[in-house]
Amino acid sequence: MISVIIPLYNKEQQIAETLRSVLAQTFTDFEIVIVDDGSTDRSVQEALKIRDPRIRLVRQKNAGVSAARNRGVEEARFDLVAFLDADDRWKPEYLQTQYELSQRYPQCDVFCCNYEFVHTDGTVHPTIIRKLPFEGQKGILNNYFEVASCSHPPICSISIMVQKTALQHIGGFPIDIRSGEDLLTWATLACNYNIAYDKTPVACFYVEGYDMLDKPKRLPDPENKVGRELINLSKKHSYPGLKHYISHWHKMRASVYMRLGMRKHCMAEALQALRFSPANVKVCMYIILVMLPQNLKTAILSK
């Protein structure tokens, strides 16, 4: 009934627990498609230690997480596909929650639930999801971009189940983008399909400690392919809040450049953000912060 797709690359310490979290689901009519993306550690050996006839292993040369997810969609035997990263986990009721959404909202092709952050010290923090358009626990998320612009992402790679045909229709995950490829996929799905949403946090996103004072581990894509494709989406679709979401995307890039002390790049992204949403107050704050001396900026961010 549901194909669970797990892209795997060098997660030998985590993959076994991830698989166990799937096998512990109360909903049992599923298959697991593990797509090994050219791991160089013992990830595959650890995965193969978990014996269950519902598990299939597919191998490919290293091509990135998008290519691995797309390969999983191709291999999927069922119409509904769910994604789980190899270092994250689901609570036992996750698939049941998603399946019930698909039954309750047959007019939808995308099904999402809430998730929570699990930190390395074991502490758990909830997401902050604002401006959901419905009362109660479940409903139709018909203002995706408005919610995504003022919240933690309402959709993440471990909290979504999609009709296989819908993913194939939009071309799957973009393979030429190294950061934000999933974000672009969710945006494209939101422009083309109805989304059902459950507020229950039944997925666990494992994260390392994060602080605004921490230097980002990598630069934003200098070509900004995600931003370019979001603009193309806005030309094709008049989805409410999309332009503000584009501003939000540039704001996130400005934040990275600000923390790296790259003033010119930060200013360029901030101005782009204001172009799409002149009232984006936080962007104005970034412009001010990036002009301050480093010690003063650090003192402000630490408060």
Secondary structure in CASP SS format (residue, H / E / C, confidence):
PFRMAT SS
TARGET T0000
AUTHOR 0000-0000-0000
METHOD secondary structure of the structure
MODEL  1
M C 1.00
I E 1.00
S E 1.00
V E 1.00
I E 1.00
I E 1.00
P E 1.00
L E 1.00
Y C 1.00
N C 1.00
K C 1.00
E C 1.00
Q C 1.00
Q C 1.00
I H 1.00
A H 1.00
E H 1.00
T H 1.00
L H 1.00
R H 1.00
S H 1.00
V H 1.00
L H 1.00
A C 1.00
Q C 1.00
T C 1.00
F C 1.00
T C 1.00
D C 1.00
F E 1.00
E E 1.00
I E 1.00
V E 1.00
I E 1.00
V E 1.00
D E 1.00
D E 1.00
G C 1.00
S C 1.00
T C 1.00
D C 1.00
R C 1.00
S H 1.00
V H 1.00
Q H 1.00
E H 1.00
A H 1.00
L H 1.00
K C 1.00
I C 1.00
R C 1.00
D C 1.00
P C 1.00
R C 1.00
I E 1.00
R E 1.00
L E 1.00
V E 1.00
R E 1.00
Q E 1.00
K C 1.00
N C 1.00
A C 1.00
G C 1.00
V H 1.00
S H 1.00
A H 1.00
A H 1.00
R H 1.00
N H 1.00
R H 1.00
G H 1.00
V H 1.00
E H 1.00
E H 1.00
A C 1.00
R C 1.00
F C 1.00
D C 1.00
L E 1.00
V E 1.00
A E 1.00
F E 1.00
L C 1.00
D C 1.00
A C 1.00
D C 1.00
D C 1.00
R E 1.00
W E 1.00
K C 1.00
P C 1.00
E C 1.00
Y H 1.00
L H 1.00
Q H 1.00
T H 1.00
Q H 1.00
Y H 1.00
E H 1.00
L H 1.00
S H 1.00
Q H 1.00
R H 1.00
Y C 1.00
P C 1.00
Q C 1.00
C C 1.00
D C 1.00
V E 1.00
F E 1.00
C E 1.00
C E 1.00
N E 1.00
Y E 1.00
E E 1.00
F E 1.00
V E 1.00
H E 1.00
T C 1.00
D C 1.00
G C 1.00
T C 1.00
V E 1.00
H E 1.00
P E 1.00
T C 1.00
I C 1.00
I C 1.00
R C 1.00
K C 1.00
L C 1.00
P C 1.00
F C 1.00
E C 1.00
G C 1.00
Q C 1.00
K E 1.00
G E 1.00
I E 1.00
L C 1.00
N C 1.00
N C 1.00
Y H 1.00
F H 1.00
E H 1.00
V H 1.00
A H 1.00
S H 1.00
C C 1.00
S C 1.00
H C 1.00
P C 1.00
P C 1.00
I C 1.00
C C 1.00
S C 1.00
I C 1.00
S C 1.00
I E 1.00
M E 1.00
V E 1.00
Q E 1.00
K H 1.00
T H 1.00
A H 1.00
L H 1.00
Q H 1.00
H H 1.00
I C 1.00
G C 1.00
G C 1.00
F C 1.00
P C 1.00
I C 1.00
D C 1.00
I C 1.00
R C 1.00
S C 1.00
G C 1.00
E H 1.00
D H 1.00
L H 1.00
L H 1.00
T H 1.00
W H 1.00
A H 1.00
T H 1.00
L H 1.00
A H 1.00
C H 1.00
N H 1.00
Y C 1.00
N C 1.00
I E 1.00
A E 1.00
Y E 1.00
D E 1.00
K E 1.00
T E 1.00
P E 1.00
V E 1.00
A E 1.00
C E 1.00
F E 1.00
Y E 1.00
V E 1.00
E C 1.00
G C 1.00
Y C 1.00
D C 1.00
M C 1.00
L C 1.00
D C 1.00
K C 1.00
P C 1.00
K C 1.00
R C 1.00
L C 1.00
P C 1.00
D C 1.00
P C 1.00
E C 1.00
N C 1.00
K H 1.00
V H 1.00
G H 1.00
R H 1.00
E H 1.00
L H 1.00
I H 1.00
N H 1.00
L H 1.00
S H 1.00
K H 1.00
K H 1.00
H C 1.00
S C 1.00
Y C 1.00
P C 1.00
G C 1.00
L H 1.00
K H 1.00
H H 1.00
Y H 1.00
I H 1.00
S H 1.00
H H 1.00
W H 1.00
H H 1.00
K H 1.00
M H 1.00
R H 1.00
A H 1.00
S H 1.00
V H 1.00
Y H 1.00
M H 1.00
R H 1.00
L C 1.00
G C 1.00
M C 1.00
R H 1.00
K H 1.00
H H 1.00
C H 1.00
M H 1.00
A H 1.00
E H 1.00
A H 1.00
L H 1.00
Q H 1.00
A H 1.00
L H 1.00
R H 1.00
F H 1.00
S C 1.00
P C 1.00
A C 1.00
N C 1.00
V H 1.00
K H 1.00
V H 1.00
C H 1.00
M H 1.00
Y H 1.00
I H 1.00
I H 1.00
L H 1.00
V H 1.00
M H 1.00
L C 1.00
P C 1.00
Q H 1.00
N H 1.00
L H 1.00
K H 1.00
T H 1.00
A H 1.00
I H 1.00
L H 1.00
S C 1.00
K C 1.00
END
